[in-house]
Amino acid sequence: MSIQERYTGAVMNTFGPPALALTRGKGAHVWDADGKEYVDLLAGIAVNALGHAHPAIVEAVTTQLSTLGHVSNFFATEPQVALAERLLALLGWADGRVFFSNSGTEANEAALKLTRRTGRTRLVAAEGSFHGRTMGALALTSKSAYREPFEPLPGEVSFVPYDDVAALEAAVDDTVAAVVLEPVQGEAGVVVPSPGYLAAAQQVARDAGALFWLDEVQTGIGRTGAWFAHELVEGVEPDLVTLAKGLGGGIPIGATVARGAAATLLQPGNHGTTFGGNPVACAAALAVLDTIEADGLLEAVRDRGDQLARLLTDQTGVVDVTGAGLMRGAELDGPYAVEAVAAARDAGFILNATGPSRLRFVPPLVITSADLDALGAALPAILDAARTAAARSDTETTR
Ligand SMILES: *Cc1c(COP(=O)(O)O)cnc(C)c1O
């Protein structure tokens, strides 16, 4: 039996049938069970910052695991403390503190609990937001298909249209604990707000005495060409930042980082985790940060990101290209994004659709110019095949 057939018989069907069974990867390339090679423009959903099997991560994880693999939070380890110090230095938060967990949703869960310690219980989030699937993070996630089967969700959360300052002003008062936003909405399809929005949102939060919390789970750790996407916007300095995806380069880790008064809201007994801050995961994250710095990857992300944006803009059928660095959305002139993902797979490229007419590109930060050239050369035929497939299934459903 194939891996995919065994999957169906053994793994809960929460994701639908897997498109492929993958067996190995190197850099921005992966191979499936039949030995077919793909250029990976999804990177495990913006996770594999250094691509697959990067020697720096392999070395860091192997060395740490063969020295000290796990100790629990009854004890401190060098990698955990070094990673916390490193994140605070990158943020420039001398008075900051870090809580480590194992995923994006957990990073947000910790942040949500932290906001409760302000004595306020209301939160304001944005329409189109995605903050994770555990109950607290889900309460902050706007998509009704994700929420409704699990209501009632905890908390008192108001949703306002993204990129609408007036709506925020109307929703935020002195009963609000925090305003939570993604600097660029990832799961919504790489939605970028107007230049002044984040700074204005921060001001609205400050004026009401609420915390300003940016979910950088997808945008953080070099994805947009800066360490954190909020650095791309003048005057934005959140009180809380949540990180995960790219941080561990494929090893699960999440981080909740707070500064100033917010950094001491969680006190002994308020929150906990068995695995969070595990030295192996922290060593992997340190290797990611070291490599981004040593290899000049922020600059590479900006260059490759420009190349990617250009090649997408040049495609017939692409009507809008959004994003920054290596986080890009492409709006198609019709609902054939799902067919494009399938056609790309046939052509040896792993793409991702966030909606019927929207593609998202979040490749490894180490993707080469040659790989992007290959994508540019292959896309016209991929999009053509997708249009044809969509038209055919359209006639079939009409018949
Ligand atoms: C992916 C994502 C999450 C959830 O991360 P998980 O590791 O899947 O729990 C939260 N926030 C944002 C912005 C994300 O993109």
The ligand as an SDF file (V2000), in Angstrom:
LIG
                    3D

 15 15  0  0  0  0  0  0  0  0999 V2000
    0.2420   29.7340   11.0270 C   0  0  0  0  0  0  0  0  0  0  0  0
   -0.1650   30.8590   11.8660 C   0  0  0  0  0  0  0  0  0  0  0  0
   -0.5730   30.6650   13.1950 C   0  0  0  0  0  0  0  0  0  0  0  0
   -0.7360   29.3030   13.8190 C   0  0  0  0  0  0  0  0  0  0  0  0
    0.4800   28.6090   13.8780 O   0  0  0  0  0  0  0  0  0  0  0  0
    0.4640   27.0290   14.2090 P   0  0  0  0  0  0  0  0  0  0  0  0
    1.9320   26.7170   14.3830 O   0  0  0  0  0  0  0  0  0  0  0  0
   -0.1430   26.3660   13.0180 O   0  0  0  0  0  0  0  0  0  0  0  0
   -0.3050   26.8130   15.4190 O   0  0  0  0  0  0  0  0  0  0  0  0
   -0.8730   31.7870   13.9490 C   0  0  0  0  0  0  0  0  0  0  0  0
   -0.7780   33.0110   13.4370 N   0  0  0  0  0  0  0  0  0  0  0  0
   -0.3950   33.2420   12.1620 C   0  0  0  0  0  0  0  0  0  0  0  0
   -0.2940   34.6370   11.6620 C   0  0  0  0  0  0  0  0  0  0  0  0
   -0.0850   32.1650   11.3240 C   0  0  0  0  0  0  0  0  0  0  0  0
    0.2570   32.3800   10.0620 O   0  0  0  0  0  0  0  0  0  0  0  0
  1  2  1  0
  2  3  1  0
  2 14  2  0
  3  4  1  0
  3 10  2  0
  4  5  1  0
  5  6  1  0
  6  7  2  0
  6  8  1  0
  6  9  1  0
 10 11  1  0
 11 12  2  0
 12 13  1  0
 12 14  1  0
 14 15  1  0
M  END
$$$$
